[in-house]
Amino acid sequence: MTIRLNGEERRLDDAATVQTALDLLDVTPDSRGVAVAVDREVVPRARWHETPLHDGAQVEVVMAIQGG
């Protein structure tokens, strides 16, 4: 399947989950300051590994960064 991950087209296995997409960005389940939305719906961290993706899904990953 093909998804859009932060605006970039990516090919994933048909059984891919949100966590599969996050793995492409080196985001682990314990990463702090990360929020994920699929098709404009926020996916709770506890469901990243079980939320399936579909062909054409729009996945947005936002990471808080510290600075000053």
PDB file with one MODEL, atoms N, CA, C and O in Angstrom:
MODEL        1
ATOM      1  N   MET A   1       0.838  -1.174   0.000  1.00  0.00           N
ATOM      2  CA  MET A   1       0.000   0.000   0.000  1.00  0.00           C
ATOM      3  C   MET A   1       0.882   1.235   0.000  1.00  0.00           C
ATOM      4  O   MET A   1       2.067   1.169   0.327  1.00  0.00           O
ATOM      5  N   THR A   2       0.297   2.346  -0.365  1.00  0.00           N
ATOM      6  CA  THR A   2       0.998   3.620  -0.366  1.00  0.00           C
ATOM      7  C   THR A   2       0.288   4.575   0.593  1.00  0.00           C
ATOM      8  O   THR A   2      -0.933   4.719   0.548  1.00  0.00           O
ATOM      9  N   ILE A   3       1.070   5.225   1.461  1.00  0.00           N
ATOM     10  CA  ILE A   3       0.520   6.221   2.380  1.00  0.00           C
ATOM     11  C   ILE A   3       1.286   7.520   2.168  1.00  0.00           C
ATOM     12  O   ILE A   3       2.299   7.545   1.470  1.00  0.00           O
ATOM     13  N   ARG A   4       0.800   8.587   2.769  1.00  0.00           N
ATOM     14  CA  ARG A   4       1.543   9.838   2.828  1.00  0.00           C
ATOM     15  C   ARG A   4       1.947  10.037   4.280  1.00  0.00           C
ATOM     16  O   ARG A   4       1.100  10.165   5.165  1.00  0.00           O
ATOM     17  N   LEU A   5       3.247  10.061   4.508  1.00  0.00           N
ATOM     18  CA  LEU A   5       3.808  10.205   5.846  1.00  0.00           C
ATOM     19  C   LEU A   5       4.482  11.567   5.927  1.00  0.00           C
ATOM     20  O   LEU A   5       5.532  11.792   5.325  1.00  0.00           O
ATOM     21  N   ASN A   6       3.862  12.473   6.684  1.00  0.00           N
ATOM     22  CA  ASN A   6       4.351  13.857   6.771  1.00  0.00           C
ATOM     23  C   ASN A   6       4.559  14.456   5.381  1.00  0.00           C
ATOM     24  O   ASN A   6       5.550  15.139   5.123  1.00  0.00           O
ATOM     25  N   GLY A   7       3.595  14.184   4.488  1.00  0.00           N
ATOM     26  CA  GLY A   7       3.613  14.767   3.153  1.00  0.00           C
ATOM     27  C   GLY A   7       4.434  14.012   2.127  1.00  0.00           C
ATOM     28  O   GLY A   7       4.449  14.388   0.954  1.00  0.00           O
ATOM     29  N   GLU A   8       5.116  12.962   2.539  1.00  0.00           N
ATOM     30  CA  GLU A   8       5.962  12.194   1.622  1.00  0.00           C
ATOM     31  C   GLU A   8       5.344  10.831   1.364  1.00  0.00           C
ATOM     32  O   GLU A   8       4.949  10.137   2.301  1.00  0.00           O
ATOM     33  N   GLU A   9       5.260  10.454   0.116  1.00  0.00           N
ATOM     34  CA  GLU A   9       4.685   9.163  -0.237  1.00  0.00           C
ATOM     35  C   GLU A   9       5.617   8.032   0.194  1.00  0.00           C
ATOM     36  O   GLU A   9       6.822   8.073  -0.057  1.00  0.00           O
ATOM     37  N   ARG A  10       5.041   7.025   0.843  1.00  0.00           N
ATOM     38  CA  ARG A  10       5.817   5.862   1.309  1.00  0.00           C
ATOM     39  C   ARG A  10       5.058   4.586   0.989  1.00  0.00           C
ATOM     40  O   ARG A  10       3.830   4.549   1.061  1.00  0.00           O
ATOM     41  N   ARG A  11       5.791   3.546   0.637  1.00  0.00           N
ATOM     42  CA  ARG A  11       5.194   2.234   0.397  1.00  0.00           C
ATOM     43  C   ARG A  11       5.376   1.385   1.647  1.00  0.00           C
ATOM     44  O   ARG A  11       6.464   1.315   2.219  1.00  0.00           O
ATOM     45  N   LEU A  12       4.283   0.740   2.061  1.00  0.00           N
ATOM     46  CA  LEU A  12       4.315  -0.131   3.232  1.00  0.00           C
ATOM     47  C   LEU A  12       3.617  -1.441   2.920  1.00  0.00           C
ATOM     48  O   LEU A  12       2.833  -1.539   1.976  1.00  0.00           O
ATOM     49  N   ASP A  13       3.914  -2.436   3.725  1.00  0.00           N
ATOM     50  CA  ASP A  13       3.242  -3.721   3.641  1.00  0.00           C
ATOM     51  C   ASP A  13       1.751  -3.536   3.927  1.00  0.00           C
ATOM     52  O   ASP A  13       1.377  -2.633   4.675  1.00  0.00           O
ATOM     53  N   ASP A  14       0.910  -4.365   3.350  1.00  0.00           N
ATOM     54  CA  ASP A  14      -0.539  -4.245   3.535  1.00  0.00           C
ATOM     55  C   ASP A  14      -0.978  -4.416   4.986  1.00  0.00           C
ATOM     56  O   ASP A  14      -2.063  -3.964   5.351  1.00  0.00           O
ATOM     57  N   ALA A  15      -0.173  -5.046   5.809  1.00  0.00           N
ATOM     58  CA  ALA A  15      -0.525  -5.261   7.220  1.00  0.00           C
ATOM     59  C   ALA A  15       0.061  -4.171   8.128  1.00  0.00           C
ATOM     60  O   ALA A  15       0.118  -4.348   9.345  1.00  0.00           O
ATOM     61  N   ALA A  16       0.492  -3.059   7.552  1.00  0.00           N
ATOM     62  CA  ALA A  16       1.157  -2.013   8.317  1.00  0.00           C
ATOM     63  C   ALA A  16       0.223  -1.346   9.329  1.00  0.00           C
ATOM     64  O   ALA A  16      -0.979  -1.196   9.107  1.00  0.00           O
ATOM     65  N   THR A  17       0.830  -0.955  10.444  1.00  0.00           N
ATOM     66  CA  THR A  17       0.124  -0.223  11.496  1.00  0.00           C
ATOM     67  C   THR A  17       0.766   1.162  11.633  1.00  0.00           C
ATOM     68  O   THR A  17       1.750   1.474  10.961  1.00  0.00           O
ATOM     69  N   VAL A  18       0.205   1.963  12.494  1.00  0.00           N
ATOM     70  CA  VAL A  18       0.800   3.275  12.782  1.00  0.00           C
ATOM     71  C   VAL A  18       2.248   3.090  13.230  1.00  0.00           C
ATOM     72  O   VAL A  18       3.126   3.831  12.788  1.00  0.00           O
ATOM     73  N   GLN A  19       2.511   2.117  14.095  1.00  0.00           N
ATOM     74  CA  GLN A  19       3.879   1.902  14.567  1.00  0.00           C
ATOM     75  C   GLN A  19       4.819   1.550  13.424  1.00  0.00           C
ATOM     76  O   GLN A  19       5.987   1.938  13.456  1.00  0.00           O
ATOM     77  N   THR A  20       4.348   0.831  12.424  1.00  0.00           N
ATOM     78  CA  THR A  20       5.165   0.509  11.246  1.00  0.00           C
ATOM     79  C   THR A  20       5.636   1.795  10.580  1.00  0.00           C
ATOM     80  O   THR A  20       6.804   1.928  10.216  1.00  0.00           O
ATOM     81  N   ALA A  21       4.714   2.740  10.423  1.00  0.00           N
ATOM     82  CA  ALA A  21       5.070   4.026   9.815  1.00  0.00           C
ATOM     83  C   ALA A  21       6.043   4.791  10.707  1.00  0.00           C
ATOM     84  O   ALA A  21       6.987   5.406  10.212  1.00  0.00           O
ATOM     85  N   LEU A  22       5.817   4.756  12.011  1.00  0.00           N
ATOM     86  CA  LEU A  22       6.708   5.453  12.940  1.00  0.00           C
ATOM     87  C   LEU A  22       8.110   4.865  12.926  1.00  0.00           C
ATOM     88  O   LEU A  22       9.091   5.583  13.119  1.00  0.00           O
ATOM     89  N   ASP A  23       8.205   3.565  12.699  1.00  0.00           N
ATOM     90  CA  ASP A  23       9.520   2.925  12.619  1.00  0.00           C
ATOM     91  C   ASP A  23      10.364   3.554  11.507  1.00  0.00           C
ATOM     92  O   ASP A  23      11.586   3.637  11.631  1.00  0.00           O
ATOM     93  N   LEU A  24       9.725   3.994  10.430  1.00  0.00           N
ATOM     94  CA  LEU A  24      10.449   4.642   9.329  1.00  0.00           C
ATOM     95  C   LEU A  24      11.087   5.954   9.782  1.00  0.00           C
ATOM     96  O   LEU A  24      12.069   6.410   9.196  1.00  0.00           O
ATOM     97  N   LEU A  25      10.523   6.553  10.827  1.00  0.00           N
ATOM     98  CA  LEU A  25      11.043   7.815  11.370  1.00  0.00           C
ATOM     99  C   LEU A  25      11.869   7.603  12.637  1.00  0.00           C
ATOM    100  O   LEU A  25      12.231   8.566  13.312  1.00  0.00           O
ATOM    101  N   ASP A  26      12.164   6.349  12.959  1.00  0.00           N
ATOM    102  CA  ASP A  26      12.908   5.991  14.172  1.00  0.00           C
ATOM    103  C   ASP A  26      12.211   6.475  15.437  1.00  0.00           C
ATOM    104  O   ASP A  26      12.862   6.893  16.394  1.00  0.00           O
ATOM    105  N   VAL A  27      10.878   6.414  15.433  1.00  0.00           N
ATOM    106  CA  VAL A  27      10.082   6.782  16.604  1.00  0.00           C
ATOM    107  C   VAL A  27       9.653   5.493  17.297  1.00  0.00           C
ATOM    108  O   VAL A  27       8.958   4.666  16.707  1.00  0.00           O
ATOM    109  N   THR A  28      10.068   5.327  18.546  1.00  0.00           N
ATOM    110  CA  THR A  28       9.711   4.131  19.302  1.00  0.00           C
ATOM    111  C   THR A  28       8.486   4.413  20.172  1.00  0.00           C
ATOM    112  O   THR A  28       8.148   5.573  20.404  1.00  0.00           O
ATOM    113  N   PRO A  29       7.821   3.364  20.655  1.00  0.00           N
ATOM    114  CA  PRO A  29       6.637   3.568  21.491  1.00  0.00           C
ATOM    115  C   PRO A  29       6.913   4.392  22.753  1.00  0.00           C
ATOM    116  O   PRO A  29       5.995   4.993  23.310  1.00  0.00           O
ATOM    117  N   ASP A  30       8.157   4.422  23.201  1.00  0.00           N
ATOM    118  CA  ASP A  30       8.465   5.187  24.411  1.00  0.00           C
ATOM    119  C   ASP A  30       9.039   6.582  24.108  1.00  0.00           C
ATOM    120  O   ASP A  30       9.459   7.291  25.022  1.00  0.00           O
ATOM    121  N   SER A  31       9.057   6.968  22.837  1.00  0.00           N
ATOM    122  CA  SER A  31       9.524   8.305  22.470  1.00  0.00           C
ATOM    123  C   SER A  31       8.609   9.359  23.085  1.00  0.00           C
ATOM    124  O   SER A  31       7.385   9.240  23.033  1.00  0.00           O
ATOM    125  N   ARG A  32       9.206  10.373  23.657  1.00  0.00           N
ATOM    126  CA  ARG A  32       8.414  11.422  24.309  1.00  0.00           C
ATOM    127  C   ARG A  32       8.173  12.579  23.339  1.00  0.00           C
ATOM    128  O   ARG A  32       8.963  12.824  22.427  1.00  0.00           O
ATOM    129  N   GLY A  33       7.061  13.282  23.562  1.00  0.00           N
ATOM    130  CA  GLY A  33       6.773  14.477  22.772  1.00  0.00           C
ATOM    131  C   GLY A  33       6.344  14.192  21.352  1.00  0.00           C
ATOM    132  O   GLY A  33       6.601  14.995  20.456  1.00  0.00           O
ATOM    133  N   VAL A  34       5.688  13.054  21.127  1.00  0.00           N
ATOM    134  CA  VAL A  34       5.262  12.669  19.782  1.00  0.00           C
ATOM    135  C   VAL A  34       3.744  12.554  19.745  1.00  0.00           C
ATOM    136  O   VAL A  34       3.129  11.974  20.640  1.00  0.00           O
ATOM    137  N   ALA A  35       3.153  13.113  18.700  1.00  0.00           N
ATOM    138  CA  ALA A  35       1.716  12.975  18.465  1.00  0.00           C
ATOM    139  C   ALA A  35       1.519  12.488  17.038  1.00  0.00           C
ATOM    140  O   ALA A  35       2.261  12.870  16.133  1.00  0.00           O
ATOM    141  N   VAL A  36       0.508  11.637  16.844  1.00  0.00           N
ATOM    142  CA  VAL A  36       0.245  11.046  15.533  1.00  0.00           C
ATOM    143  C   VAL A  36      -1.224  11.210  15.179  1.00  0.00           C
ATOM    144  O   VAL A  36      -2.105  11.009  16.015  1.00  0.00           O
ATOM    145  N   ALA A  37      -1.477  11.579  13.927  1.00  0.00           N
ATOM    146  CA  ALA A  37      -2.849  11.634  13.413  1.00  0.00           C
ATOM    147  C   ALA A  37      -2.899  10.860  12.104  1.00  0.00           C
ATOM    148  O   ALA A  37      -1.994  10.957  11.275  1.00  0.00           O
ATOM    149  N   VAL A  38      -3.959  10.099  11.932  1.00  0.00           N
ATOM    150  CA  VAL A  38      -4.208   9.385  10.676  1.00  0.00           C
ATOM    151  C   VAL A  38      -5.516   9.935  10.121  1.00  0.00           C
ATOM    152  O   VAL A  38      -6.560   9.877  10.770  1.00  0.00           O
ATOM    153  N   ASP A  39      -5.436  10.461   8.925  1.00  0.00           N
ATOM    154  CA  ASP A  39      -6.610  11.070   8.295  1.00  0.00           C
ATOM    155  C   ASP A  39      -7.283  12.076   9.223  1.00  0.00           C
ATOM    156  O   ASP A  39      -8.507  12.111   9.348  1.00  0.00           O
ATOM    157  N   ARG A  40      -6.452  12.895   9.871  1.00  0.00           N
ATOM    158  CA  ARG A  40      -6.869  13.996  10.741  1.00  0.00           C
ATOM    159  C   ARG A  40      -7.467  13.558  12.078  1.00  0.00           C
ATOM    160  O   ARG A  40      -8.048  14.380  12.786  1.00  0.00           O
ATOM    161  N   GLU A  41      -7.337  12.292  12.433  1.00  0.00           N
ATOM    162  CA  GLU A  41      -7.812  11.785  13.723  1.00  0.00           C
ATOM    163  C   GLU A  41      -6.601  11.387  14.565  1.00  0.00           C
ATOM    164  O   GLU A  41      -5.773  10.586  14.132  1.00  0.00           O
ATOM    165  N   VAL A  42      -6.504  11.947  15.757  1.00  0.00           N
ATOM    166  CA  VAL A  42      -5.376  11.623  16.642  1.00  0.00           C
ATOM    167  C   VAL A  42      -5.469  10.161  17.071  1.00  0.00           C
ATOM    168  O   VAL A  42      -6.538   9.665  17.427  1.00  0.00           O
ATOM    169  N   VAL A  43      -4.326   9.491  17.027  1.00  0.00           N
ATOM    170  CA  VAL A  43      -4.242   8.091  17.455  1.00  0.00           C
ATOM    171  C   VAL A  43      -3.510   8.057  18.794  1.00  0.00           C
ATOM    172  O   VAL A  43      -2.347   8.453  18.868  1.00  0.00           O
ATOM    173  N   PRO A  44      -4.174   7.591  19.854  1.00  0.00           N
ATOM    174  CA  PRO A  44      -3.509   7.517  21.159  1.00  0.00           C
ATOM    175  C   PRO A  44      -2.285   6.602  21.111  1.00  0.00           C
ATOM    176  O   PRO A  44      -2.283   5.580  20.426  1.00  0.00           O
ATOM    177  N   ARG A  45      -1.268   6.981  21.835  1.00  0.00           N
ATOM    178  CA  ARG A  45      -0.015   6.205  21.878  1.00  0.00           C
ATOM    179  C   ARG A  45      -0.265   4.720  22.170  1.00  0.00           C
ATOM    180  O   ARG A  45       0.375   3.859  21.566  1.00  0.00           O
ATOM    181  N   ALA A  46      -1.164   4.420  23.065  1.00  0.00           N
ATOM    182  CA  ALA A  46      -1.439   3.029  23.440  1.00  0.00           C
ATOM    183  C   ALA A  46      -2.000   2.216  22.271  1.00  0.00           C
ATOM    184  O   ALA A  46      -2.027   0.987  22.337  1.00  0.00           O
ATOM    185  N   ARG A  47      -2.446   2.879  21.204  1.00  0.00           N
ATOM    186  CA  ARG A  47      -3.029   2.167  20.065  1.00  0.00           C
ATOM    187  C   ARG A  47      -2.151   2.199  18.817  1.00  0.00           C
ATOM    188  O   ARG A  47      -2.570   1.705  17.771  1.00  0.00           O
ATOM    189  N   TRP A  48      -0.951   2.762  18.896  1.00  0.00           N
ATOM    190  CA  TRP A  48      -0.084   2.853  17.729  1.00  0.00           C
ATOM    191  C   TRP A  48       0.176   1.480  17.117  1.00  0.00           C
ATOM    192  O   TRP A  48       0.137   1.325  15.897  1.00  0.00           O
ATOM    193  N   HIS A  49       0.438   0.492  17.954  1.00  0.00           N
ATOM    194  CA  HIS A  49       0.807  -0.833  17.446  1.00  0.00           C
ATOM    195  C   HIS A  49      -0.383  -1.616  16.903  1.00  0.00           C
ATOM    196  O   HIS A  49      -0.195  -2.598  16.186  1.00  0.00           O
ATOM    197  N   GLU A  50      -1.606  -1.200  17.233  1.00  0.00           N
ATOM    198  CA  GLU A  50      -2.776  -1.972  16.787  1.00  0.00           C
ATOM    199  C   GLU A  50      -3.649  -1.238  15.772  1.00  0.00           C
ATOM    200  O   GLU A  50      -4.620  -1.807  15.275  1.00  0.00           O
ATOM    201  N   THR A  51      -3.321   0.011  15.457  1.00  0.00           N
ATOM    202  CA  THR A  51      -4.126   0.782  14.516  1.00  0.00           C
ATOM    203  C   THR A  51      -3.638   0.531  13.098  1.00  0.00           C
ATOM    204  O   THR A  51      -2.534   0.942  12.740  1.00  0.00           O
ATOM    205  N   PRO A  52      -4.453  -0.143  12.285  1.00  0.00           N
ATOM    206  CA  PRO A  52      -4.027  -0.451  10.922  1.00  0.00           C
ATOM    207  C   PRO A  52      -4.072   0.785  10.026  1.00  0.00           C
ATOM    208  O   PRO A  52      -4.867   1.701  10.238  1.00  0.00           O
ATOM    209  N   LEU A  53      -3.214   0.786   9.039  1.00  0.00           N
ATOM    210  CA  LEU A  53      -3.236   1.830   8.024  1.00  0.00           C
ATOM    211  C   LEU A  53      -3.910   1.274   6.777  1.00  0.00           C
ATOM    212  O   LEU A  53      -4.005   0.060   6.601  1.00  0.00           O
ATOM    213  N   HIS A  54      -4.370   2.157   5.927  1.00  0.00           N
ATOM    214  CA  HIS A  54      -5.012   1.740   4.681  1.00  0.00           C
ATOM    215  C   HIS A  54      -4.354   2.478   3.525  1.00  0.00           C
ATOM    216  O   HIS A  54      -3.707   3.509   3.711  1.00  0.00           O
ATOM    217  N   ASP A  55      -4.530   1.936   2.344  1.00  0.00           N
ATOM    218  CA  ASP A  55      -3.970   2.562   1.158  1.00  0.00           C
ATOM    219  C   ASP A  55      -4.496   3.990   1.049  1.00  0.00           C
ATOM    220  O   ASP A  55      -5.703   4.221   1.117  1.00  0.00           O
ATOM    221  N   GLY A  56      -3.596   4.933   0.880  1.00  0.00           N
ATOM    222  CA  GLY A  56      -3.970   6.329   0.752  1.00  0.00           C
ATOM    223  C   GLY A  56      -4.064   7.079   2.075  1.00  0.00           C
ATOM    224  O   GLY A  56      -4.406   8.261   2.087  1.00  0.00           O
ATOM    225  N   ALA A  57      -3.769   6.416   3.183  1.00  0.00           N
ATOM    226  CA  ALA A  57      -3.849   7.068   4.495  1.00  0.00           C
ATOM    227  C   ALA A  57      -2.904   8.273   4.547  1.00  0.00           C
ATOM    228  O   ALA A  57      -1.804   8.247   3.995  1.00  0.00           O
ATOM    229  N   GLN A  58      -3.362   9.319   5.223  1.00  0.00           N
ATOM    230  CA  GLN A  58      -2.559  10.513   5.461  1.00  0.00           C
ATOM    231  C   GLN A  58      -2.091  10.451   6.913  1.00  0.00           C
ATOM    232  O   GLN A  58      -2.893  10.604   7.834  1.00  0.00           O
ATOM    233  N   VAL A  59      -0.812  10.230   7.114  1.00  0.00           N
ATOM    234  CA  VAL A  59      -0.259  10.104   8.466  1.00  0.00           C
ATOM    235  C   VAL A  59       0.616  11.320   8.757  1.00  0.00           C
ATOM    236  O   VAL A  59       1.569  11.611   8.034  1.00  0.00           O
ATOM    237  N   GLU A  60       0.268  12.021   9.834  1.00  0.00           N
ATOM    238  CA  GLU A  60       1.049  13.181  10.258  1.00  0.00           C
ATOM    239  C   GLU A  60       1.651  12.890  11.623  1.00  0.00           C
ATOM    240  O   GLU A  60       0.952  12.496  12.556  1.00  0.00           O
ATOM    241  N   VAL A  61       2.948  13.088  11.720  1.00  0.00           N
ATOM    242  CA  VAL A  61       3.663  12.859  12.976  1.00  0.00           C
ATOM    243  C   VAL A  61       4.296  14.193  13.385  1.00  0.00           C
ATOM    244  O   VAL A  61       5.046  14.804  12.623  1.00  0.00           O
ATOM    245  N   VAL A  62       3.977  14.621  14.598  1.00  0.00           N
ATOM    246  CA  VAL A  62       4.506  15.877  15.125  1.00  0.00           C
ATOM    247  C   VAL A  62       5.382  15.540  16.330  1.00  0.00           C
ATOM    248  O   VAL A  62       4.975  14.803  17.229  1.00  0.00           O
ATOM    249  N   MET A  63       6.598  16.101  16.326  1.00  0.00           N
ATOM    250  CA  MET A  63       7.524  15.867  17.428  1.00  0.00           C
ATOM    251  C   MET A  63       7.884  17.201  18.073  1.00  0.00           C
ATOM    252  O   MET A  63       8.344  18.128  17.407  1.00  0.00           O
ATOM    253  N   ALA A  64       7.667  17.276  19.366  1.00  0.00           N
ATOM    254  CA  ALA A  64       8.058  18.474  20.107  1.00  0.00           C
ATOM    255  C   ALA A  64       9.582  18.479  20.256  1.00  0.00           C
ATOM    256  O   ALA A  64      10.199  17.450  20.530  1.00  0.00           O
ATOM    257  N   ILE A  65      10.159  19.640  20.072  1.00  0.00           N
ATOM    258  CA  ILE A  65      11.606  19.763  20.268  1.00  0.00           C
ATOM    259  C   ILE A  65      11.852  20.846  21.299  1.00  0.00           C
ATOM    260  O   ILE A  65      11.081  21.796  21.435  1.00  0.00           O
ATOM    261  N   GLN A  66      12.932  20.678  22.009  1.00  0.00           N
ATOM    262  CA  GLN A  66      13.285  21.618  23.062  1.00  0.00           C
ATOM    263  C   GLN A  66      14.311  22.599  22.525  1.00  0.00           C
ATOM    264  O   GLN A  66      15.208  22.225  21.770  1.00  0.00           O
ATOM    265  N   GLY A  67      14.180  23.787  22.901  1.00  0.00           N
ATOM    266  CA  GLY A  67      15.149  24.789  22.446  1.00  0.00           C
ATOM    267  C   GLY A  67      14.958  26.075  23.211  1.00  0.00           C
ATOM    268  O   GLY A  67      14.154  26.151  24.140  1.00  0.00           O
ATOM    269  N   GLY A  68      15.676  27.048  22.827  1.00  0.00           N
ATOM    270  CA  GLY A  68      15.471  28.288  23.549  1.00  0.00           C
ATOM    271  C   GLY A  68      16.402  29.340  23.201  1.00  0.00           C
ATOM    272  O   GLY A  68      16.325  30.439  23.750  1.00  0.00           O
TER     273      GLY A  68
ENDMDL
END
